Amino acid sequence: MQVLVRDNNIDQALRVLKKKMQREGILRELKAHRAYEKPSEKRKREQADAVRRSRKLARKKAQRDGLLPMPKPKERPARPRPAFAAQPTSTE
């Protein structure tokens, strides 16, 4: 996994790295390896994950079929434009 650091902005690169690791499931895997998980707990967790996935799939299908309302689109704040200090201002 590779993350580029732009303009020595380590904080942003760390955020991107964490997001990538979360998408890949690395953080969940690390957490699972911290302690022993009994086989019965593993079965229970995997069953709960399967139920969660199937419910999500059914909800998405119902939304596509029009039985449930579509989720509201998230409003994203407008990105600020970079200020250019080298721009000359005319006073004429």
N, C-alpha and C positions, 0 to 999 in steps of 0.2 A: 504494500500500500504506500502511496506516495502523495505528499501534499506540498505544493509550492508555497514558499513564503514570499510575499510581495511587499516591497518597501519596508522591510524589517518589521512587519506587522505580525508578531508572534501570536498575539491573542486571536486574531482572525484565523490564522493557520491552525491553531489548536482547536478552535470551534469546528472548523471544517473536518479535521481529523476525527474528532469525537463523533460527529454526525456520520462520517463514513463507517467508523467502527460499529456504531449502533445499527446502521443499515445492514452491515454484514453479519451481525449477530455475535461479534467477538466479545463485547462486554457481557452479554448474557452467558456465553460459554465460560468466560473467566470466572464469573460469579458462581456458576455451577461447579467449577472445579475447586473452589475454596474449601469445601467440606464434603464429606461422603454423603451420598444420597441413597437411602435405602431403596431396594427394587420396588417395594410397594409405593413409596413416595414418587418414584420416577414414573411408574404406571399411572398414578393419579394425576401427576402434572401433565404427562403426555395426553391423557384423556381429556383433561380440561382444555389444553391447547387445541385439540381436535374439535371440541365443541365450540370453542371461540371462533375458530376458522370457519366452521360450517355455518354458524350464525351470521358471521360477517358476509359470507358468500350469499346466503339467503337474503340478507338485508339489501345488498347491492343489486341482486336480481330483481327484488321487489321494487326498488327504486327505478331500475331501467324499464320495468314493465308498467310503471305508473301507479302502482298500488301504494307506494309510500312517497312522500314529497322528497325531492332532491335536497341534499344538504346545501345550506347557504354558502355561497362562495366567500372565502376569507378575504377581507379587505387588507390589502398590503399597502403600507405607507409609501408615499412617493419618495424615491431616492433623491437626496439632495444633489444638486448639480455642483461640480467642482468650481470653486471661485478662482478665476484667473487673475493673478496680481499684476501680470505684465500687460494687461489690457490698457491702452491709453484712453484717457477720458478727455473729450474736447470741451473747452469752456467758451467756444466761439458762438 
